[in-house]
């Protein structure tokens, strides 16, 4: 198994993150919701590319000994993906072609949260959800079919990330409780 330097992985992962929209959904979406989802995707993409988060991902890659060429594409999807049970999916990993998808929450979910919480708190939650989803799907690259293990590792690693980045932020601590 060959591992690469942190700087190489950093540039490789950052360059693989892109925003992708389904044209049929774009055509059938109101201008208001399209603006909302485009802005959401832009914020998520920028968040996932931040150097501190990228360095953290590289630490996970080294620690978990994930092979360097396994991830070919990281797509921040503009529109949510709803499962048959009605729940929205946060992310998905296609092992065969090395594609990771990150999905937003529904517009209606965000609107409901903004009615009861400050914008900063909701925004922090949405960014955190995207980062945790990417960590989760990256771990699935190595641990295919081991959902319980991946969930435990995601929680462990995301707690470490929050402690490093926001050790005294009450919003961060609250977000951890909500997410896990």
N, CA, C and O of each residue as an XYZ file, in Angstrom:
720
protein
N       0.850     -1.169      0.000
C       0.000      0.000      0.000
C       0.899      1.237      0.000
O       1.817      1.334      0.813
N       0.641      2.176     -0.902
C       1.459      3.365     -1.021
C       0.682      4.570     -0.514
O      -0.443      4.822     -0.945
N       1.287      5.303      0.395
C       0.681      6.533      0.894
C       1.457      7.709      0.332
O       2.657      7.602      0.078
N       0.781      8.824      0.138
C       1.453     10.008     -0.390
C       1.570     11.052      0.686
O       0.947     10.949      1.743
N       2.376     12.067      0.413
C       2.567     13.129      1.392
C       1.279     13.915      1.597
O       0.396     13.933      0.739
N       1.194     14.556      2.744
C       0.003     15.332      3.096
C      -0.255     16.429      2.073
O      -1.408     16.650      1.701
N       0.768     17.117      1.610
C       0.574     18.203      0.657
C       0.013     17.700     -0.669
O      -0.832     18.365     -1.269
N       0.467     16.545     -1.133
C      -0.057     16.003     -2.384
C      -1.525     15.630     -2.240
O      -2.336     15.939     -3.114
N      -1.865     14.974     -1.149
C      -3.258     14.594     -0.940
C      -4.114     15.837     -0.810
O      -5.214     15.895     -1.358
N      -3.618     16.836     -0.087
C      -4.390     18.070      0.117
C      -4.776     18.677     -1.220
O      -5.947     18.970     -1.464
N      -3.788     18.865     -2.084
C      -4.107     19.490     -3.362
C      -4.991     18.572     -4.207
O      -5.882     19.042     -4.914
N      -4.743     17.272     -4.132
C      -5.554     16.345     -4.912
C      -7.007     16.354     -4.465
O      -7.902     16.437     -5.307
N      -7.268     16.270     -3.166
C      -8.649     16.258     -2.675
C      -9.348     17.579     -2.953
O     -10.487     17.584     -3.418
N      -8.701     18.680     -2.683
C      -9.317     19.990     -2.920
C      -9.719     20.161     -4.378
O     -10.779     20.707     -4.683
N      -8.867     19.691     -5.263
C      -9.139     19.824     -6.693
C     -10.245     18.895     -7.174
O     -10.807     19.093     -8.251
N     -10.553     17.892     -6.380
C     -11.593     16.945     -6.765
C     -12.982     17.368     -6.298
O     -13.976     16.742     -6.667
N     -13.060     18.407     -5.503
C     -14.356     18.878     -4.996
C     -14.963     19.833     -6.008
O     -14.350     20.824     -6.404
N     -16.199     19.508     -6.423
C     -16.887     20.367     -7.378
C     -18.392     20.343     -7.104
O     -18.921     19.398     -6.518
N     -19.054     21.392     -7.538
C     -20.505     21.502     -7.384
C     -21.163     20.941     -8.638
O     -20.765     21.266     -9.756
N     -22.183     20.090     -8.443
C     -22.858     19.426     -9.559
C     -24.363     19.533     -9.358
O     -24.875     19.294     -8.265
N     -25.070     19.900    -10.440
C     -26.533     19.993    -10.393
C     -27.148     19.136    -11.491
O     -26.619     19.045    -12.598
N     -28.256     18.521    -11.168
C     -29.041     17.766    -12.129
C     -29.845     18.777    -12.959
O     -30.662     19.514    -12.408
N     -29.623     18.816    -14.264
C     -30.255     19.824    -15.116
C     -31.778     19.745    -15.076
O     -32.447     20.777    -15.125
N     -32.334     18.547    -14.991
C     -33.797     18.414    -14.913
C     -34.333     19.094    -13.663
O     -35.375     19.749    -13.704
N     -33.622     18.938    -12.552
C     -34.047     19.584    -11.307
C     -33.882     21.097    -11.397
O     -34.711     21.841    -10.875
N     -32.827     21.555    -12.051
C     -32.624     22.995    -12.244
C     -33.798     23.569    -13.024
O     -34.344     24.607    -12.650
N     -34.189     22.902    -14.104
C     -35.275     23.376    -14.964
C     -36.620     23.418    -14.241
O     -37.475     24.241    -14.567
N     -36.808     22.537    -13.263
C     -38.086     22.457    -12.558
C     -38.094     23.162    -11.201
O     -39.033     22.995    -10.423
N     -37.078     23.932    -10.919
C     -36.940     24.574     -9.611
C     -37.271     26.065     -9.709
O     -36.914     26.722    -10.687
N     -37.949     26.588     -8.698
C     -38.228     28.027     -8.673
C     -36.912     28.795     -8.527
O     -35.926     28.255     -8.025
N     -36.902     30.027     -8.958
C     -35.689     30.846     -8.886
C     -35.230     31.015     -7.436
O     -34.034     30.980     -7.147
N     -36.185     31.197     -6.538
C     -35.860     31.365     -5.118
C     -35.141     30.134     -4.571
O     -34.097     30.259     -3.931
N     -35.695     28.947     -4.821
C     -35.074     27.725     -4.318
C     -33.759     27.432     -5.029
O     -32.815     26.939     -4.412
N     -33.694     27.729     -6.309
C     -32.449     27.514     -7.045
C     -31.328     28.383     -6.470
O     -30.201     27.917     -6.303
N     -31.640     29.644     -6.169
C     -30.648     30.523     -5.538
C     -30.226     29.974     -4.180
O     -29.043     29.966     -3.839
N     -31.212     29.516     -3.413
C     -30.927     28.940     -2.101
C     -29.974     27.747     -2.233
O     -28.942     27.699     -1.563
N     -30.315     26.797     -3.085
C     -29.502     25.588     -3.221
C     -28.127     25.883     -3.822
O     -27.138     25.262     -3.432
N     -28.056     26.820     -4.764
C     -26.743     27.188     -5.317
C     -25.854     27.807     -4.246
O     -24.668     27.489     -4.161
N     -26.426     28.694     -3.426
C     -25.651     29.303     -2.339
C     -25.229     28.258     -1.314
O     -24.098     28.278     -0.827
N     -26.126     27.361     -0.994
C     -25.841     26.274     -0.050
C     -24.656     25.459     -0.576
O     -23.698     25.212      0.156
N     -24.722     25.044     -1.833
C     -23.658     24.232     -2.425
C     -22.326     24.985     -2.442
O     -21.272     24.396     -2.203
N     -22.380     26.262     -2.721
C     -21.154     27.073     -2.744
C     -20.515     27.117     -1.354
O     -19.305     26.937     -1.222
N     -21.317     27.353     -0.329
C     -20.805     27.406      1.042
C     -20.217     26.052      1.440
O     -19.140     25.990      2.032
N     -20.922     24.974      1.116
C     -20.427     23.639      1.453
C     -19.116     23.358      0.725
O     -18.168     22.864      1.335
N     -19.052     23.659     -0.545
C     -17.837     23.430     -1.318
C     -16.657     24.201     -0.720
O     -15.572     23.646     -0.548
N     -16.871     25.465     -0.408
C     -15.810     26.283      0.200
C     -15.388     25.723      1.552
O     -14.203     25.721      1.887
N     -16.352     25.251      2.320
C     -16.063     24.675      3.640
C     -15.201     23.428      3.511
O     -14.222     23.262      4.239
N     -15.566     22.558      2.587
C     -14.827     21.305      2.416
C     -13.417     21.530      1.878
O     -12.545     20.679      2.055
N     -13.188     22.653      1.230
C     -11.869     22.968      0.664
C     -10.972     23.731      1.635
O      -9.796     23.947      1.343
N     -11.503     24.141      2.778
C     -10.694     24.927      3.722
C      -9.451     24.138      4.129
O      -9.533     22.944      4.415
N      -8.299     24.813      4.152
C      -7.038     24.126      4.451
C      -7.039     23.363      5.782
O      -6.513     22.252      5.847
N      -7.615     23.932      6.833
C      -7.608     23.247      8.119
C      -8.377     21.932      8.035
O      -7.940     20.915      8.575
N      -9.527     21.954      7.354
C     -10.305     20.724      7.202
C      -9.579     19.745      6.292
O      -9.558     18.546      6.569
N      -8.986     20.234      5.213
C      -8.239     19.360      4.306
C      -7.078     18.684      5.031
O      -6.838     17.492      4.838
N      -6.360     19.431      5.861
C      -5.259     18.837      6.631
C      -5.787     17.760      7.565
O      -5.149     16.725      7.759
N      -6.947     18.010      8.138
C      -7.553     17.021      9.026
C      -7.928     15.753      8.254
O      -7.703     14.640      8.730
N      -8.496     15.926      7.070
C      -8.823     14.763      6.236
C      -7.566     13.949      5.915
O      -7.602     12.718      5.915
N      -6.473     14.633      5.647
C      -5.223     13.941      5.316
C      -4.683     13.173      6.507
O      -4.089     12.105      6.364
N      -4.900     13.738      7.685
C      -4.508     13.021      8.902
C      -5.317     11.724      9.014
O      -4.766     10.669      9.331
N      -6.627     11.810      8.752
C      -7.473     10.613      8.784
C      -7.004      9.599      7.739
O      -6.917      8.403      8.018
N      -6.707     10.083      6.549
C      -6.244      9.205      5.472
C      -4.971      8.461      5.891
O      -4.835      7.258      5.664
N      -4.055      9.193      6.501
C      -2.820      8.547      6.965
C      -3.109      7.564      8.101
O      -2.630      6.430      8.091
N      -3.883      8.007      9.062
C      -4.181      7.189     10.234
C      -4.917      5.905      9.841
O      -4.634      4.832     10.373
N      -5.844      6.022      8.925
C      -6.640      4.863      8.494
C      -5.999      4.110      7.329
O      -6.517      3.081      6.895
N      -4.894      4.608      6.832
C      -4.171      4.003      5.719
C      -5.081      3.778      4.508
O      -5.173      2.676      3.969
N      -5.738      4.844      4.109
C      -6.600      4.812      2.928
C      -5.720      5.079      1.713
O      -4.935      6.027      1.704
N      -5.851      4.247      0.700
C      -5.021      4.382     -0.494
C      -5.276      5.705     -1.204
O      -6.390      6.228     -1.176
N      -4.246      6.240     -1.838
C      -4.294      7.593     -2.382
C      -5.211      7.767     -3.590
O      -5.826      8.824     -3.732
N      -5.321      6.793     -4.442
C      -6.076      6.979     -5.692
C      -7.502      6.461     -5.634
O      -8.131      6.262     -6.674
N      -8.013      6.242     -4.451
C      -9.337      5.653     -4.321
C     -10.444      6.659     -4.625
O     -11.478      6.292     -5.183
N     -10.236      7.919     -4.263
C     -11.257      8.943     -4.495
C     -10.902      9.704     -5.770
O      -9.839     10.317     -5.864
N     -11.805      9.656     -6.745
C     -11.581     10.332     -8.021
C     -12.369     11.630     -8.153
O     -11.980     12.522     -8.906
N     -13.481     11.736     -7.418
C     -14.389     12.864     -7.601
C     -15.197     13.055     -6.320
O     -15.722     12.091     -5.763
N     -15.295     14.291     -5.859
C     -16.139     14.627     -4.717
C     -17.138     15.661     -5.214
O     -16.780     16.801     -5.511
N     -18.390     15.244     -5.300
C     -19.435     16.113     -5.841
C     -20.305     16.675     -4.722
O     -20.934     15.932     -3.968
N     -20.326     17.984     -4.631
C     -21.274     18.658     -3.756
C     -22.515     18.867     -4.610
O     -22.532     19.709     -5.507
N     -23.532     18.104     -4.326
C     -24.745     18.156     -5.138
C     -25.573     19.368     -4.743
O     -25.636     19.725     -3.567
N     -26.202     19.995     -5.715
C     -26.993     21.199     -5.484
C     -28.328     20.852     -4.824
O     -28.830     21.614     -3.998
N     -28.890     19.725     -5.180
C     -30.219     19.364     -4.677
C     -30.155     18.176     -3.721
O     -29.270     17.328     -3.834
N     -31.100     18.119     -2.777
C     -31.141     17.000     -1.830
C     -31.494     15.688     -2.520
O     -32.065     15.661     -3.610
N     -31.137     14.617     -1.852
C     -31.522     13.283     -2.304
C     -32.374     12.668     -1.211
O     -31.924     12.500     -0.077
N     -33.601     12.336     -1.555
C     -34.526     11.781     -0.580
C     -34.641     10.273     -0.793
O     -34.909      9.802     -1.898
N     -34.431      9.534      0.290
C     -34.565      8.083      0.236
C     -36.046      7.710      0.212
O     -36.918      8.551      0.434
N     -36.308      6.445     -0.059
C     -37.690      5.959     -0.129
C     -38.437      6.136      1.193
O     -39.658      6.295      1.199
N     -37.700      6.109      2.323
C     -38.351      6.269      3.627
C     -38.638      7.734      3.968
O     -39.177      8.027      5.035
N     -38.279      8.655      3.064
C     -38.547     10.071      3.267
C     -37.391     10.851      3.858
O     -37.401     12.081      3.831
N     -36.392     10.161      4.392
C     -35.231     10.850      4.961
C     -34.296     11.322      3.854
O     -34.181     10.692      2.803
N     -33.635     12.440      4.116
C     -32.634     12.939      3.165
C     -31.288     12.295      3.450
O     -30.924     12.072      4.604
N     -30.571     12.005      2.407
C     -29.247     11.416      2.503
C     -28.220     12.539      2.601
O     -28.317     13.531      1.879
N     -27.235     12.392      3.490
C     -26.182     13.395      3.635
C     -25.046     13.142      2.650
O     -24.423     14.084      2.162
N     -24.777     11.868      2.356
C     -23.689     11.538      1.448
C     -23.833     10.127      0.926
O     -24.631      9.329      1.417
N     -23.040      9.851     -0.077
C     -23.050      8.519     -0.688
C     -21.675      8.285     -1.307
O     -21.051      9.208     -1.830
N     -21.215      7.044     -1.240
C     -19.924      6.682     -1.817
C     -20.128      5.583     -2.844
O     -20.711      4.541     -2.545
N     -19.649      5.819     -4.044
C     -19.662      4.805     -5.087
C     -18.242      4.247     -5.195
O     -17.373      4.850     -5.825
N     -18.021      3.094     -4.574
C     -16.683      2.505     -4.491
C     -16.093      2.171     -5.850
O     -14.899      2.365     -6.079
N     -16.929      1.671     -6.750
C     -16.425      1.193     -8.040
C     -15.726      2.269     -8.846
O     -14.716      2.001     -9.495
N     -16.256      3.498     -8.811
C     -15.622      4.554     -9.607
C     -15.014      5.667     -8.748
O     -14.579      6.688     -9.280
N     -14.980      5.480     -7.430
C     -14.313      6.434     -6.547
C     -15.001      7.782     -6.458
O     -14.334      8.812     -6.369
N     -16.319      7.790     -6.481
C     -17.074      9.041     -6.430
C     -17.766      9.169     -5.072
O     -18.412      8.233     -4.599
N     -17.622     10.329     -4.463
C     -18.317     10.653     -3.220
C     -19.273     11.796     -3.516
O     -18.895     12.795     -4.128
N     -20.522     11.639     -3.073
C     -21.538     12.678     -3.236
C     -21.900     13.236     -1.865
O     -22.048     12.486     -0.900
N     -22.040     14.547     -1.785
C     -22.482     15.231     -0.564
C     -23.766     15.980     -0.923
O     -23.787     16.770     -1.866
N     -24.840     15.727     -0.162
C     -26.141     16.314     -0.452
C     -26.548     17.346      0.601
O     -26.172     17.225      1.767
N     -27.318     18.368      0.189
C     -27.809     19.365      1.157
C     -29.061     18.885      1.874
O     -29.684     17.899      1.482
N     -29.411     19.596      2.920
C     -30.711     19.411      3.562
C     -31.747     20.097      2.673
O     -31.405     20.926      1.830
N     -33.007     19.742      2.871
C     -34.088     20.368      2.109
C     -34.266     21.831      2.516
O     -33.998     22.216      3.654
N     -34.713     22.613      1.578
C     -35.014     24.024      1.797
C     -35.979     24.193      2.971
O     -35.787     25.066      3.817
N     -37.003     23.366      3.017
C     -38.016     23.463      4.081
C     -37.402     23.192      5.456
O     -37.797     23.824      6.437
N     -36.451     22.273      5.545
C     -35.770     21.990      6.802
C     -35.024     23.229      7.289
O     -35.125     23.606      8.457
N     -34.280     23.854      6.390
C     -33.494     25.034      6.758
C     -34.417     26.180      7.176
O     -34.141     26.874      8.155
N     -35.494     26.376      6.447
C     -36.446     27.433      6.813
C     -37.015     27.205      8.212
O     -37.116     28.149      8.996
N     -37.387     25.968      8.535
C     -37.918     25.654      9.877
C     -36.876     25.934     10.948
O     -37.200     26.498     11.993
N     -35.641     25.551     10.703
C     -34.571     25.779     11.688
C     -34.315     27.268     11.895
O     -34.050     27.706     13.015
N     -34.393     28.048     10.814
C     -34.158     29.494     10.927
C     -35.262     30.202     11.705
O     -35.045     31.296     12.225
N     -36.430     29.599     11.791
C     -37.510     30.183     12.581
C     -37.194     30.145     14.070
O     -37.629     31.019     14.820
N     -36.434     29.131     14.506
C     -36.180     28.927     15.933
C     -34.735     29.148     16.370
O     -34.452     29.181     17.568
N     -33.813     29.301     15.408
C     -32.399     29.417     15.749
C     -31.759     30.558     14.970
O     -32.237     30.960     13.909
N     -30.685     31.058     15.515
C     -29.940     32.116     14.830
C     -29.282     31.554     13.582
O     -28.940     30.374     13.509
N     -29.115     32.435     12.603
C     -28.537     32.037     11.316
C     -27.159     31.400     11.498
O     -26.841     30.419     10.826
N     -26.339     31.947     12.398
C     -24.991     31.423     12.622
C     -25.038     29.959     13.066
O     -24.234     29.140     12.620
N     -25.978     29.644     13.939
C     -26.099     28.273     14.450
C     -26.539     27.306     13.344
O     -25.994     26.210     13.223
N     -27.515     27.711     12.550
C     -28.003     26.860     11.462
C     -26.900     26.664     10.428
O     -26.682     25.551      9.948
N     -26.215     27.732     10.092
C     -25.132     27.660      9.111
C     -24.008     26.744      9.601
O     -23.464     25.958      8.826
N     -23.663     26.844     10.886
C     -22.631     25.988     11.462
C     -23.057     24.520     11.384
O     -22.247     23.653     11.057
N     -24.311     24.250     11.683
C     -24.825     22.883     11.604
C     -24.716     22.345     10.171
O     -24.268     21.217      9.967
N     -25.121     23.145      9.183
C     -25.101     22.688      7.790
C     -23.675     22.423      7.307
O     -23.433     21.451      6.592
N     -22.744     23.274      7.688
C     -21.339     23.063      7.331
C     -20.804     21.812      8.025
O     -20.107     21.001      7.414
N     -21.136     21.666      9.302
C     -20.677     20.508     10.070
C     -21.225     19.218      9.480
O     -20.512     18.220      9.375
N     -22.486     19.245      9.098
C     -23.116     18.068      8.494
C     -22.367     17.662      7.234
O     -22.138     16.474      7.007
N     -21.985     18.632      6.414
C     -21.256     18.336      5.175
C     -19.866     17.777      5.473
O     -19.425     16.828      4.823
N     -19.176     18.359      6.451
C     -17.843     17.853      6.796
C     -17.927     16.435      7.352
O     -17.135     15.568      6.982
N     -18.886     16.205      8.239
C     -19.052     14.867      8.806
C     -19.430     13.867      7.706
O     -18.980     12.722      7.726
N     -20.250     14.300      6.757
C     -20.636     13.415      5.649
C     -19.416     13.039      4.807
O     -19.279     11.885      4.402
N     -18.540     13.992      4.543
C     -17.346     13.686      3.757
C     -16.422     12.740      4.526
O     -15.871     11.803      3.947
N     -16.252     12.980      5.820
C     -15.452     12.068      6.637
C     -16.062     10.666      6.583
O     -15.353      9.679      6.388
N     -17.362     10.591      6.755
C     -18.083      9.316      6.762
C     -17.879      8.564      5.444
O     -17.542      7.380      5.440
N     -18.085      9.261      4.338
C     -17.964      8.600      3.028
C     -16.520      8.236      2.714
O     -16.263      7.214      2.077
N     -15.584      9.052      3.150
C     -14.164      8.738      2.969
C     -13.808      7.455      3.731
O     -13.046      6.625      3.235
N     -14.359      7.301      4.929
C     -14.127      6.078      5.698
C     -14.769      4.863      5.028
O     -14.257      3.748      5.129
N     -15.893      5.086      4.345
C     -16.539      3.981      3.612
C     -15.657      3.458      2.483
O     -15.793      2.307      2.067
N     -14.759      4.298      1.990
C     -13.840      3.852      0.951
C     -13.047      2.649      1.452
O     -12.813      1.695      0.710
N     -12.638      2.704      2.708
C     -11.863      1.600      3.281
C     -12.769      0.529      3.899
O     -12.538     -0.669      3.734
N     -13.787      0.979      4.601
C     -14.641      0.050      5.351
C     -15.975     -0.147      4.635
O     -17.027      0.254      5.132
N     -15.914     -0.764      3.476
C     -17.122     -1.038      2.690
C     -18.040     -1.970      3.460
O     -17.607     -3.010      3.956
N     -19.309     -1.596      3.559
C     -20.294     -2.465      4.182
C     -20.214     -2.556      5.694
O     -20.909     -3.378      6.291
N     -19.392     -1.743      6.327
C     -19.249     -1.773      7.792
C     -19.805     -0.482      8.381
O     -19.070      0.336      8.935
N     -21.112     -0.319      8.249
C     -21.770      0.934      8.633
C     -21.552      1.293     10.100
O     -21.268      2.451     10.407
N     -21.677      0.341     11.003
C     -21.508      0.658     12.426
C     -20.102      1.153     12.733
O     -19.928      2.114     13.483
N     -19.110      0.506     12.162
C     -17.721      0.927     12.365
C     -17.500      2.333     11.800
O     -16.862      3.174     12.434
N     -18.037      2.577     10.598
C     -17.876      3.882      9.964
C     -18.561      4.978     10.794
O     -18.017      6.072     10.945
N     -19.743      4.689     11.324
C     -20.445      5.681     12.159
C     -19.642      6.016     13.415
O     -19.510      7.183     13.785
N     -19.111      4.989     14.061
C     -18.313      5.227     15.275
C     -17.062      6.036     14.963
O     -16.718      6.967     15.691
N     -16.384      5.676     13.875
C     -15.178      6.414     13.491
C     -15.507      7.852     13.076
O     -14.763      8.778     13.398
N     -16.611      8.034     12.369
C     -17.023      9.385     11.970
C     -17.245     10.240     13.213
O     -16.760     11.368     13.291
N     -17.968      9.707     14.167
C     -18.227     10.443     15.407
C     -16.915     10.768     16.124
O     -16.711     11.899     16.565
N     -16.043      9.793     16.237
C     -14.747      9.993     16.901
C     -13.944     11.094     16.206
O     -13.474     12.034     16.845
N     -13.797     10.960     14.891
C     -12.975     11.923     14.167
C     -13.606     13.310     14.131
O     -12.900     14.313     14.235
N     -14.919     13.376     13.985
C     -15.533     14.698     13.937
C     -15.458     15.380     15.303
O     -15.297     16.599     15.373
N     -15.570     14.620     16.376
C     -15.377     15.197     17.718
C     -13.960     15.763     17.840
O     -13.775     16.858     18.370
N     -12.975     15.035     17.360
C     -11.590     15.520     17.405
C     -11.473     16.815     16.605
O     -10.853     17.776     17.062
N     -12.066     16.841     15.417
C     -11.998     18.045     14.581
C     -12.617     19.247     15.290
O     -12.035     20.332     15.293
N     -13.786     19.062     15.888
C     -14.451     20.163     16.589
C     -13.611     20.624     17.767
O     -13.486     21.827     18.000
N     -13.038     19.699     18.507
C     -12.196     20.066     19.653
C     -10.969     20.864     19.210
O     -10.561     21.802     19.895
N     -10.390     20.505     18.091
C      -9.226     21.228     17.581
C      -9.594     22.616     17.063
O      -8.857     23.580     17.271
N     -10.725     22.708     16.395
C     -11.108     23.934     15.690
C     -11.978     24.870     16.520
O     -11.900     26.087     16.350
N     -12.798     24.335     17.409
C     -13.767     25.139     18.168
C     -13.852     24.669     19.620
O     -14.940     24.324     20.080
N     -12.742     24.645     20.351
C     -12.755     24.010     21.666
C     -13.723     24.635     22.680
O     -14.234     23.932     23.552
N     -13.975     25.919     22.579
C     -14.821     26.586     23.573
C     -16.108     27.154     23.000
O     -16.776     27.958     23.650
N     -16.457     26.748     21.803
C     -17.648     27.291     21.151
C     -18.884     26.482     21.550
O     -18.981     25.299     21.222
N     -19.839     27.117     22.261
C     -21.036     26.373     22.680
C     -21.882     25.894     21.496
O     -22.538     24.856     21.589
N     -21.876     26.629     20.398
C     -22.625     26.198     19.210
C     -22.031     24.902     18.666
O     -22.761     23.999     18.257
N     -20.703     24.818     18.664
C     -20.040     23.599     18.187
C     -20.394     22.412     19.077
O     -20.687     21.328     18.572
N     -20.368     22.603     20.378
C     -20.697     21.509     21.311
C     -22.146     21.073     21.115
O     -22.434     19.876     21.111
N     -23.053     22.019     20.955
C     -24.455     21.717     20.751
C     -24.656     20.973     19.438
O     -25.445     20.030     19.373
N     -23.953     21.387     18.400
C     -24.052     20.739     17.097
C     -23.628     19.277     17.176
O     -24.250     18.410     16.563
N     -22.574     19.009     17.927
C     -22.118     17.631     18.111
C     -23.215     16.776     18.741
O     -23.440     15.636     18.334
N     -23.886     17.337     19.728
C     -24.961     16.589     20.403
C     -26.113     16.312     19.449
O     -26.709     15.235     19.493
N     -26.433     17.275     18.586
C     -27.538     17.111     17.646
C     -27.173     16.085     16.562
O     -28.001     15.264     16.168
N     -25.941     16.146     16.096
C     -25.534     15.288     14.986
C     -25.298     13.839     15.394
O     -25.555     12.921     14.616
N     -24.808     13.634     16.619
C     -24.435     12.255     16.999
C     -25.211     11.793     18.202
O     -25.028     10.664     18.659
